[in-house]
Amino acid sequence: ALAGKTIGIRVDQIWRSWDWISEMWADRFRDAGATVTFWRSCGRSGEEGERMDRELKDWLKTIDVAVVGLANCGSCTGWTVRDAITAANTGLPTIAVATKNFERFAHTIAARGGRSGLRVHVLPYPLNECERADVMQVAEEYFDGLLDVMGAQLVAEKSAA
């Protein structure tokens, strides 16, 4: 069960659809008794990139599970998977989130990064071009699949008496 856990959701500065989806999923996690924190990835080169790397590593120390997205273009797939590998390498249960068009690329990058078994939850493509109501429908429809990929459930199963 996720109650009492801190779920960390990594967002970026590009995909409004991922902001919407992650906000809805965060509400579902909170309703189940989890705490949710967000970390937003920004510029990843130069001094800002070094600061982002430090922030990511510090944030990872505060969470129990990492949900990292969104792999929805070439470079953002690379950074999503890189950040997911960073999380997984700390021992955190980690899920990368990708759209269908970037699923294979996400797995390829994960394998090249030494994490061929990285869990990837796949959403339909396109997303960002859709209206908010349509994106929220996807968020709802794909939440249970996220739990499956996480190997988690919202509430603890009650044992039979």
C-alpha positions as CSV (number, residue, x, y, z in Angstrom):
1,A,0.0,0.0,0.0
2,L,1.1,3.5,-0.6
3,A,-0.2,5.1,2.6
4,G,2.6,6.7,4.5
5,K,4.9,6.7,1.5
6,T,6.3,9.8,-0.2
7,I,5.8,9.6,-3.9
8,G,8.1,11.9,-5.9
9,I,6.9,13.0,-9.3
10,R,9.5,14.5,-11.6
11,V,8.1,17.0,-14.1
12,D,9.7,19.2,-16.7
13,Q,9.2,22.6,-18.3
14,I,7.9,21.5,-21.6
15,W,4.8,19.3,-21.4
16,R,1.7,20.9,-20.0
17,S,-0.1,17.5,-20.5
18,W,2.4,15.9,-18.1
19,D,1.7,18.6,-15.5
20,W,-2.0,17.9,-15.8
21,I,-1.6,14.1,-15.6
22,S,0.9,14.3,-12.7
23,E,-1.4,16.6,-10.7
24,M,-4.3,14.2,-11.1
25,W,-2.2,11.2,-10.1
26,A,-0.8,13.1,-7.1
27,D,-4.4,13.7,-5.9
28,R,-5.1,10.0,-6.2
29,F,-1.9,9.2,-4.2
30,R,-2.8,11.7,-1.6
31,D,-6.4,10.3,-1.3
32,A,-4.7,6.9,-0.5
33,G,-2.7,8.5,2.3
34,A,0.6,9.1,0.5
35,T,2.5,12.3,0.5
36,V,3.5,13.7,-2.9
37,T,6.3,16.0,-3.8
38,F,7.3,17.4,-7.2
39,W,10.7,18.3,-8.7
40,R,10.8,20.3,-11.9
41,S,13.7,19.7,-14.3
42,C,14.9,22.8,-16.0
43,G,18.1,23.7,-17.9
44,R,20.5,20.8,-17.8
45,S,23.8,22.3,-19.1
46,G,26.3,24.6,-17.6
47,E,25.9,26.0,-14.1
48,E,22.2,25.6,-14.2
49,G,22.7,21.9,-15.2
50,E,25.0,21.4,-12.3
51,R,22.5,23.0,-9.9
52,M,19.7,20.8,-11.3
53,D,21.8,17.7,-10.8
54,R,22.4,18.6,-7.1
55,E,18.7,19.4,-6.6
56,L,17.7,16.1,-8.2
57,K,20.0,14.1,-5.9
58,D,18.8,16.0,-2.8
59,W,15.2,15.5,-3.8
60,L,15.7,11.8,-4.3
61,K,16.8,11.5,-0.6
62,T,13.3,12.7,0.5
63,I,11.1,10.3,-1.4
64,D,10.2,6.6,-1.3
65,V,9.1,6.1,-5.0
66,A,10.1,8.0,-8.1
67,V,7.7,8.6,-11.0
68,V,9.7,10.3,-13.7
69,G,8.3,11.9,-16.9
70,L,7.7,12.7,-19.6
71,A,9.5,11.0,-22.4
72,N,7.7,12.7,-25.3
73,C,10.5,13.8,-27.6
74,G,14.1,12.9,-28.3
75,S,15.9,15.1,-25.7
76,C,13.2,14.9,-23.1
77,T,13.2,11.1,-23.4
78,G,17.0,11.2,-22.8
79,W,16.6,13.3,-19.7
80,T,13.6,11.4,-18.4
81,V,15.4,8.1,-18.6
82,R,18.7,9.6,-17.2
83,D,16.8,11.0,-14.2
84,A,15.0,7.7,-13.8
85,I,18.3,5.8,-13.8
86,T,19.7,8.2,-11.3
87,A,16.7,7.5,-9.0
88,A,16.8,3.7,-9.6
89,N,20.6,3.7,-8.8
90,T,19.8,5.0,-5.3
91,G,17.6,2.0,-4.7
92,L,14.3,3.8,-5.1
93,P,11.4,2.0,-6.9
94,T,11.3,4.0,-10.1
95,I,9.0,4.3,-13.0
96,A,9.7,6.3,-16.2
97,V,6.7,7.6,-18.1
98,A,6.8,7.7,-21.8
99,T,4.4,8.3,-24.7
100,K,3.9,5.4,-27.2
101,N,6.1,7.0,-29.9
102,F,9.0,7.1,-27.5
103,E,8.6,3.8,-25.6
104,R,11.2,1.9,-27.7
105,F,13.7,4.8,-27.4
106,A,13.2,5.0,-23.6
107,H,14.0,1.3,-23.3
108,T,17.0,1.6,-25.6
109,I,18.4,4.5,-23.6
110,A,17.7,2.7,-20.3
111,A,19.6,-0.4,-21.6
112,R,22.6,1.7,-22.7
113,G,22.5,3.3,-19.2
114,G,22.8,-0.1,-17.5
115,R,19.1,-0.4,-16.6
116,S,17.5,-2.6,-19.2
117,G,14.8,-3.5,-16.7
118,L,13.8,0.0,-16.0
119,R,10.0,0.1,-15.6
120,V,8.4,2.3,-18.2
121,H,4.7,3.2,-18.1
122,V,3.4,4.1,-21.6
123,L,0.8,6.7,-22.3
124,P,-0.8,7.3,-25.8
125,Y,0.7,9.7,-28.3
126,P,0.0,12.6,-29.0
127,L,-0.9,14.1,-25.6
128,N,0.4,17.7,-25.5
129,E,-1.7,18.7,-28.5
130,C,-4.9,17.5,-26.8
131,E,-7.4,19.6,-24.8
132,R,-7.2,19.4,-21.0
133,A,-10.4,17.3,-20.8
134,D,-9.0,14.7,-23.2
135,V,-5.7,14.6,-21.3
136,M,-7.5,14.1,-18.0
137,Q,-9.4,11.2,-19.5
138,V,-6.0,9.6,-20.4
139,A,-4.8,10.3,-16.8
140,E,-7.8,8.5,-15.4
141,E,-7.6,5.6,-17.8
142,Y,-3.9,5.0,-17.3
143,F,-3.7,5.4,-13.5
144,D,-4.4,1.7,-12.7
145,G,-1.7,0.8,-15.3
146,L,0.8,3.0,-13.4
147,L,0.0,1.1,-10.2
148,D,0.5,-2.2,-12.1
149,V,3.9,-1.0,-13.4
150,M,4.8,0.2,-9.9
151,G,3.7,-3.1,-8.4
152,A,1.7,-1.1,-5.9
153,Q,-1.9,-0.8,-4.7
154,L,-3.6,2.2,-3.2
155,V,-4.7,0.5,-0.1
156,A,-3.5,-2.6,1.8
157,E,-5.4,-5.8,1.2
158,K,-7.4,-7.0,4.1
159,S,-6.6,-10.5,5.2
160,A,-9.5,-12.9,5.5
161,A,-10.6,-13.7,9.0
